């Protein structure tokens, strides 16, 4: 680079590429009209809209028992209230949901199920992510917003009498 001479300015200027520049090397043009950056949720997929001590809010419903939620499915009182009580039969209906991912919320603390419980899901090519229930609820909404085929099996401990 040559040194600046008196009165010269080394400012950078955006110039049009030469006419012989291939299209793949040209800068994309930005739209001149407004762009919507938020996604409208699909009406057939329920979303978790809130949670608190011992409950989940799914749309307008307050759920206090374990729940299975996914595309077109909201099954309250799913499974059991503790991971140790689950059986492989509790996971059988998830295969029919044709999801890519199951988020398993295991209550207030992350606990890993015995691999035999998940054998049916793994054989069907469904990925399983295990986390505490509130983390699974948040992750579920994010994956739904991305358009992913996801279900969540969320364990809520029985409420104290």
Secondary structure, 3 states (H helix, E strand, C coil): CCCCCCCCCCCCCCCCCCCCCCHHHCCCCCCCCCCCCCCCCCCCECCEEEEECCEEEECCEEECCCEEEEECEEEECCCCCCHHHCCHHHHHHHHHCCCCEEEEECCCCCCCCCHHHHHHHHHCCCEEEEECHHHHHHHHHHHHHCCCCEEEEECCCCCCC
